Amino acid sequence: MTEFYLIPVPIVESDNSSLPASTIEKIHAIDIFFVERARTARRFLVSIQHPLAIDDMQIFELDKNDPSSELSNFSRLIEEGKPIGFMSEAGVPCVADPGNIYVRKAHSLAAKVTPLVGPSSILLALMASGLNGQNFHFHGYLPVKEDGLKRKLNSIASELSKSDKTHIFIETPYRNKRLFDSILKYLPKHALLCVAIHLNSSEERIYTKEIAQWKQDGLSIQKENAVFLIGK
């Protein structure tokens, strides 16, 4: 049976300390990869000392405008019985990253799907937030336009009044400050906001405070990778 491996990539490039030896050992046995970004994947494979030269591997980069672009090659290789790996640019595939349509195709072709252990910024942030980890909703990216963002944050505020669900979302780094300011503007003062910045790095910062406290303290955040969580 063909085995399809979902490969975690360190959140901080070139720092492989978050990957167990068993994960690296399994990656060393694969020479076909479908990846979000080929350049990042090649650097990662070199950093874990993959026994094969890069030129001896098959690396298929997904078209960012059409993630299904390599499905035909993927299906052919699955049917040939070759072990295949999938990598997003950072963190784990299929969670806030591409990959799910390849997993679905693998299941339809009766391949064995094997997720490997590694870091997920979303789960790490939830673990460290102090917010409800039993009931949560990952929203991905919130609307960019102000009116849509306002409606979404008002909807989250309304839901907070009915349940203790945690709401998780991310943003493009250069829009972090705008999102942070909008959260303070539209969320009730007793709601809790956690901001987890540069997870798994030497610059990691994780704070959970009430909105009222955030308004007093402010937050120094610029073009940094961050996860935002709202709860009560």
C-alpha positions as CSV (number, residue, x, y, z in Angstrom):
1,M,0.0,0.0,0.0
2,T,1.3,3.5,-0.9
3,E,2.0,5.6,2.1
4,F,1.4,9.4,2.0
5,Y,3.3,11.3,4.7
6,L,2.2,14.7,6.0
7,I,5.4,16.4,7.0
8,P,5.7,19.2,9.6
9,V,8.3,21.9,8.9
10,P,9.8,24.0,11.7
11,I,8.0,27.3,12.3
12,V,11.4,28.9,12.6
13,E,13.5,28.1,9.5
14,S,16.6,26.0,10.1
15,D,15.7,25.3,13.8
16,N,14.8,21.6,13.7
17,S,14.8,21.1,17.5
18,S,11.0,20.8,17.4
19,L,11.1,17.7,15.2
20,P,11.5,14.3,16.9
21,A,14.2,12.0,15.5
22,S,11.5,9.5,14.4
23,T,10.0,12.2,12.1
24,I,13.3,13.0,10.5
25,E,14.0,9.3,10.1
26,K,10.8,8.8,8.1
27,I,11.5,11.9,5.9
28,H,14.9,10.4,5.0
29,A,13.2,7.4,3.4
30,I,11.1,9.6,1.0
31,D,12.3,11.0,-2.3
32,I,9.1,12.4,-3.8
33,F,7.6,15.5,-2.3
34,F,4.7,17.8,-3.0
35,V,5.3,21.2,-1.5
36,E,3.9,24.6,-1.0
37,R,7.2,26.3,-1.9
38,A,10.1,24.3,-3.5
39,R,12.8,26.7,-2.3
40,T,11.8,26.3,1.4
41,A,11.4,22.6,1.0
42,R,14.9,22.2,-0.5
43,R,16.5,24.2,2.3
44,F,14.6,22.1,4.9
45,L,15.7,18.8,3.4
46,V,19.3,19.9,3.3
47,S,19.1,21.1,6.9
48,I,17.9,17.6,8.1
49,Q,20.8,16.0,6.1
50,H,18.5,14.0,3.8
51,P,20.7,11.2,2.4
52,L,19.8,11.9,-1.2
53,A,21.0,14.9,-3.2
54,I,18.3,17.4,-4.0
55,D,18.7,16.7,-7.8
56,D,17.9,13.0,-7.1
57,M,14.5,13.9,-5.6
58,Q,11.2,14.7,-7.3
59,I,9.8,17.9,-5.8
60,F,6.5,19.2,-7.2
61,E,5.6,22.8,-6.2
62,L,1.9,23.7,-6.0
63,D,0.7,26.6,-8.0
64,K,-0.5,29.1,-5.3
65,N,-3.4,30.2,-7.6
66,D,-4.4,26.6,-8.3
67,P,-3.3,24.2,-5.5
68,S,-4.9,21.3,-7.4
69,S,-2.3,21.8,-10.3
70,E,-0.3,18.7,-9.4
71,L,-3.1,16.3,-8.6
72,S,-2.6,14.4,-11.8
73,N,1.1,13.8,-11.1
74,F,0.2,13.0,-7.5
75,S,-2.5,10.4,-8.5
76,R,0.0,8.7,-11.0
77,L,2.7,8.4,-8.3
78,I,0.2,7.1,-5.7
79,E,-0.9,4.4,-8.2
80,E,2.7,3.5,-8.8
81,G,3.0,2.7,-5.1
82,K,5.7,5.2,-4.3
83,P,6.0,6.8,-0.8
84,I,5.2,10.5,-1.0
85,G,5.6,13.4,1.4
86,F,3.7,16.7,1.6
87,M,5.1,19.9,3.1
88,S,3.7,23.3,3.6
89,E,6.0,26.3,4.0
90,A,6.0,26.1,7.9
91,G,4.1,24.2,10.5
92,V,1.9,21.3,9.6
93,P,0.1,20.7,6.3
94,C,-3.6,21.0,5.9
95,V,-4.1,23.2,9.0
96,A,-4.2,26.8,7.9
97,D,-2.1,25.6,5.0
98,P,-2.7,23.7,1.7
99,G,-2.8,20.0,1.4
100,N,-6.3,18.7,2.2
101,I,-7.3,18.0,-1.4
102,Y,-4.2,15.8,-1.8
103,V,-5.1,14.0,1.4
104,R,-8.6,13.5,0.1
105,K,-7.3,12.1,-3.2
106,A,-5.0,9.8,-1.3
107,H,-7.9,8.4,0.6
108,S,-9.9,7.9,-2.6
109,L,-7.0,5.9,-4.0
110,A,-6.8,3.7,-0.9
111,A,-3.4,5.1,0.1
112,K,-2.3,5.0,3.7
113,V,-2.2,8.6,5.1
114,T,0.4,9.1,7.8
115,P,0.6,12.5,9.7
116,L,4.1,13.0,11.3
117,V,4.7,14.7,14.6
118,G,5.8,18.3,14.6
119,P,5.0,21.9,15.5
120,S,1.7,23.7,14.8
121,S,1.6,27.4,15.7
122,I,-2.2,27.2,16.2
123,L,-2.1,24.4,18.7
124,L,0.9,25.9,20.5
125,A,-0.9,29.2,20.8
126,L,-4.1,27.5,22.1
127,M,-2.1,25.5,24.7
128,A,-0.4,28.6,26.0
129,S,-3.4,31.0,25.9
130,G,-5.2,29.8,29.0
131,L,-8.4,29.9,27.0
132,N,-10.8,27.0,26.4
133,G,-9.1,24.2,24.5
134,Q,-12.2,21.9,24.6
135,N,-14.3,24.0,22.3
136,F,-12.7,26.3,19.7
137,H,-13.1,27.7,16.2
138,F,-10.3,28.4,13.9
139,H,-11.4,31.2,11.5
140,G,-8.3,31.4,9.4
141,Y,-7.9,35.0,8.1
142,L,-10.5,37.5,9.0
143,P,-11.9,39.9,6.3
144,V,-9.5,42.6,5.1
145,K,-12.0,45.4,4.4
146,E,-13.0,47.4,7.5
147,D,-16.8,46.8,7.2
148,G,-16.3,43.0,6.8
149,L,-13.8,42.9,9.7
150,K,-16.2,44.9,11.9
151,R,-19.1,42.5,11.2
152,K,-16.9,39.5,11.9
153,L,-15.6,40.8,15.2
154,N,-19.1,41.8,16.3
155,S,-20.2,38.3,15.5
156,I,-17.5,36.9,17.6
157,A,-18.4,39.3,20.4
158,S,-22.0,38.1,20.2
159,E,-21.0,34.5,20.4
160,L,-18.8,35.1,23.4
161,S,-22.0,36.2,25.3
162,K,-23.5,32.8,24.6
163,S,-20.6,30.3,25.0
164,D,-17.0,30.1,26.2
165,K,-15.7,28.9,22.8
166,T,-12.2,30.1,21.9
167,H,-11.9,31.9,18.5
168,I,-8.5,31.6,16.8
169,F,-7.3,33.5,13.7
170,I,-4.2,34.6,12.0
171,E,-3.2,37.6,9.8
172,T,-0.6,38.6,7.3
173,P,2.2,40.1,9.4
174,Y,2.0,43.6,7.9
175,R,-1.7,43.9,8.9
176,N,-1.1,42.7,12.5
177,K,-1.3,46.2,14.1
178,R,-4.5,47.1,12.2
179,L,-6.1,43.8,13.3
180,F,-5.0,44.3,16.9
181,D,-6.5,47.8,17.0
182,S,-9.8,46.6,15.5
183,I,-10.0,43.9,18.1
184,L,-9.7,46.5,20.9
185,K,-12.3,48.6,19.2
186,Y,-15.0,46.0,18.6
187,L,-14.6,43.4,21.4
188,P,-16.1,43.9,24.9
189,K,-13.8,45.1,27.6
190,H,-13.9,41.9,29.7
191,A,-13.2,39.6,26.7
192,L,-9.8,37.9,26.8
193,L,-7.3,38.3,24.0
194,C,-4.2,36.2,23.6
195,V,-1.5,37.2,21.1
196,A,1.2,34.6,20.5
197,I,4.2,36.0,18.5
198,H,7.1,34.2,16.9
199,L,6.2,30.9,18.4
200,N,9.1,28.3,18.8
201,S,11.7,31.0,18.4
202,S,14.1,32.9,20.8
203,E,11.8,35.9,20.3
204,E,8.6,34.1,21.3
205,R,6.1,36.3,23.2
206,I,2.7,35.1,24.5
207,Y,0.3,37.4,26.4
208,T,-3.3,36.9,27.5
209,K,-5.1,39.9,28.9
210,E,-8.6,41.4,29.1
211,I,-9.4,43.9,26.3
212,A,-9.5,46.7,29.0
213,Q,-6.0,45.9,30.1
214,W,-4.7,45.7,26.5
215,K,-6.1,49.2,25.9
216,Q,-3.9,50.4,28.8
217,D,-0.8,48.5,28.0
218,G,-0.9,48.5,24.2
219,L,1.3,46.0,22.2
220,S,4.4,46.4,20.2
221,I,3.8,44.2,17.2
222,Q,5.0,44.9,13.6
223,K,5.6,42.6,10.7
224,E,5.8,39.4,12.9
225,N,4.2,36.1,12.7
226,A,1.3,35.9,15.2
227,V,-1.7,34.0,16.3
228,F,-4.7,35.8,17.8
229,L,-7.1,34.1,20.2
230,I,-10.3,35.5,21.8
231,G,-12.2,33.9,24.6
232,K,-13.6,34.5,28.1
